[in-house]
Amino acid sequence: MASLYKQVPLSRSDGARLLILKAGTAQDKPICHLYSIDDELTAHHYVALSYVWGLRENLMPICCNQHTVLVTPNLYDALLHLRNPSQDRVLWVDALCINQEDDIEKSHQVRNMGKIYRYAQHVSIWLGKGSPGSSQAVAFIRYLWELIPNRPDFRTFQDNPDRRLRLLFQQEYHDQWVSLGEFLQREWFSRVWILQEVALCREATMLCGSEQLSLQQLVEVVLWVAYDNSSPYFSPQANRSRTTKLGGFMFAARHNLLEMHLKDGPPKPFRTLYHVLRHSGTSQATDPRDKIYALLGMANDIGPNMELLGPDYSLSLAGVYLSVAEFFLKKQKNLDYWKMMPDTPEYKSSLPSWVVDWEWHSKNPTPRPLTGAHYRAGGSLEPAVTLDVDKRTCFVTGTIVGIITTLGQDVRAELAAVRKLKFDRAKDLVIEENYIKASWFQEMEDMAAAYFPGPEGKEVLWRTMVADTDHRDPDDGKADAETMRPSYGATSKIMHAYRQRLPRPDDVPAGAEARFYNTLAVKAGDRRFALIACSDGGGTVGLVGRRSEVGDVVCLFQGFDVPVTVRPAGNSSGSVYTFVNESYVHGYMAHDQLENSVRITII
């Protein structure tokens, strides 16, 4: 390969190569011609290929500039299907247009990939060889797309589910839904690179064998279906069956890719790096450094810091992740970065505790961050953070709230355990799940009574349970007591019945508990209720992450809108800690300015 790129050098670091795919039949070995361009990409007409490299085994030969080049079987198949029988085509294909063996060139070219996909006349998405199931899925997508009303204003479905869609949830359409679910399981949908490739393109066509489908059609169908929660293919119970996991795939596609593609105006970077990273979810990359590099082209707040963030494939994985931490904490003073810290009990990393391990993050999604327009736990001053990257140490100005003395149950782990058990009837599993949820609810009520007894403590309790927010509020504003309190009462009554393994009470109106319980599931379902002994001699309650332990210290960091939990470092003395997670602490969520601030060392 080295001789090929010596023959076709780049005249400048921000230059590019394009690939001519010679005309031919499906039986002929692909013949290509690689050439470099000296002017801007906007002066050229080309199609950019979005695909999965696939396993680098059983490599297939193609002819490129009279050199034999080995490519992965998936790329070989893509070239065969993209080839026109009578006319040459101009393509951009990363495996061929970038010298993958030259880290310096690769670093420069990856930096330009946003422009490459933005200026392409078209993007062809190769999903792989077709199958009877994929043909059925494509046909079903087209059928659903024709039924969508009010296009393109289909976001109104969230408030007004369409009856025609619900009719399609009947058993006679089961095979079509299953084939669509399998279609969305194809590896392409899990790649982190597709976020940039598709979000920035002008238009894209999906190719699956001989089948073709507009990406826009899939986008609209996915969002239409995703907004109707009555589908049996979306319920948590149904998602346990392999044949009915469509909901999970749909929502993953929606958050990772498809909603990003729906935007007005010309393609352009449109979100902050924090936003893009947070919503990249469990997207995968062969090289874990690409979990960061694949998203840089979409962020609109990097500016002169591109040199800090890369791409630079000469850096180690730890070096890349430290650079991201430095960008957020030192350059931007954005402590929201810590809201993306993995928070599963199994989390371990060789990185400093204040650095997010994105490789772990992509395999274990973090809980929805604690956000509220009224949160000012760390006061209104700018964060005071300094880093000593060489010593892997972070210094933060803050104050100590207290120590965690009691932790409630990890309801997520308990539900996961019971779902692995075998039950004679599906109904028995539901009863057991409801019992666990009710026990969790009762435990929170009992714990809160330790510091806030009597009727006046009920409002402290329910506000803590939902972190004093309503997750349906688009601004994450403060929970409205007048609407939340009755919903809490309905939830409490239902949970009391479930605690006795009884059915839902008939006298609770349908949906009466929805507002409170849905917010509870989002805010507390991935956290643990805690009792905190405060430094001033009092006590309070809060929500802390699943990694928290009794003895952890709750702090307020200057300029950070939520409290944090830290852990005293093993052999150190003084205020040296490891970072654990963000928290909600009743009575400590709003300050104008912190008092008794100290310098807190995080290693």
C-alpha positions, 0 to 999 in steps of 0.5 A: 500500500505504501507504494500506492500513496507515494504514487498519489501524494497529498500536496497539502495536509488539508488536501484530499484524494478521490477514487474513480470506480471504473465501470464494469459488471458485477462479475468483474473485479473492481478496478479503481483509480486514485488521484489527489486534488489540490483545490477545494472539495466544493469544486468536485462532484463525488459520492461519499461512502458510509459503511462498516469496515468489517472483519479484516479477514479473508481480504479481497483483491481489487486493482487500484492504479495498477496495484493489487490492494486488499480490502475487507469483504464488506468494502468489496461488496459495496464497490460491486454494488456501487459500480455502474455498468456503463459509466465511471463513478467518483467516490470518497472511501476512507479505507482507500483515500486515506493512507491508514498506515500513516498516523500523521496523514490519518490525523490530518484527514480525519480532521477533514472528514466533516468537510468531506461528508458535508460537501459530497453531492450524495452519501451512499450508506452500505448496510451489507448484503441483502436477505429475504428479511431485509427486503421485507423490512425495506418494503415495510418502511416504504409502506409505513412512510406512505401512511405518515400524516402531516409530514414533515411535522410528525413530532406532533405524534408525541401528543397525538398518536395516530390511530392508523399506526396502532392498527399496524401493531396487530398480530398480522404484521408481526413478521414485518416488525420483526424484520424491521427490528433485525434490519436496525440491528445491522452493524452500521447502526452501532458505529460512532462514525455514522453520526458525523457522516449522516448528520452533516450530509446533504442527502443519503441513500441506504443500500442493502444488497439490491434494495435502496431506501432514502435515509429520510424515509427511515428517519421519519418512520422511526420517529413516527413509531417511536412517539407512539408508546402503545406499541407492544414492540416497545414495552420493557416486557416485550423487549426481553424477547429477541423477536420483539426488541424493535423498541430498543433498536428504534430508540437507539437509532433515534438518539444516536443518529436519526434525529440529528439528521432532521434539520432545516437549512444547509448541513453545518456543525450544530451542537456543542461537544458536550451535547454530541458526546452525551448523545453518542450513547453506546455507539462503537468504534474499532479504535476507542480513540475514535469515540472522540475523534469521530464526533469533532466535526459535528461540534461547534464550540471547539474553535482554536482548541482543535490542536488540543483535541486532535485528531492525533493518532500518535497519542495513547488512549489515555492521552486522548481522554486526558485532552478531552478532560483538559478541554472541558475543565481547563479551557471551557470551565465546564464541569458538566463534563463530570455528568458523563462519568460512568456510574455502574458499580463495576466501573474501573479505570486506570485513568485519574478518577476525574477523567471520563473513560469513554471506552467504558462509557460507550459500553455502559451508558450513564444515567440521564444527568441531573439538570434543573434551571433552578439548580445553583448548588455551587453558587454563581461564581465561575468554577475554580479548577486547575489541572496538573496533567503530569501528576494526574491531579485536579484541584477544585474550590468547594465546600464539604456538605457531609458524609453518606451514612445510609444507602437505599437499595439499588433497584436497577440491579434488583430488577435485573436479577429478578428478570433472570429468574424463571416464572411459570406465568408472565403475570408472576414476573410482573407481580414480582417486579411491582413488589420490588418497586414498591419495596424500594418506594417504601424504603425511601419513605422510611429513610426520609422519616429519619430526618424529616418526620411527620406530614411536613416531611412528605414534600421533602421526600417526593421532591427528593425522589424526583430531584425536584424536577419534572422530566417532561418539562423541556427546560427541566424546570422546577417541579410544580408542587400543585401538579406533582403532589396529587400524582405522588399520592396516586403513586404512593397508593399504588405502591402500597397495594403492590407491596402486598402483592395486590393489583393496582387499586381500582379507585386510582384513575388511569394515568393519575400516577404517570407524571410523578412515577415517570419522573421518579423512574428517570431520576431515581431509577439509576440512583440510590436514596441516601441519608447524609450526616451534614458537617453542621451537625444536621442531616438531610436526604439525597439521590446519589449514584450507584457507585456511591458507598457509605462513607463517601463525602458529599461536596459542593464545587464552586460554579457546578450546579449540582453536588458531587460525591467523592471518596477519601483516597486510600493512603492519602492525608488531608482533603484528597479524594477520588471523584465518584458521581453527581448527586441531588441533596435536599436543601443544598441545591441553590446558593449565591456563593459558597461559604467556608470554601477549601481547596479539594484535591481529586486524583 
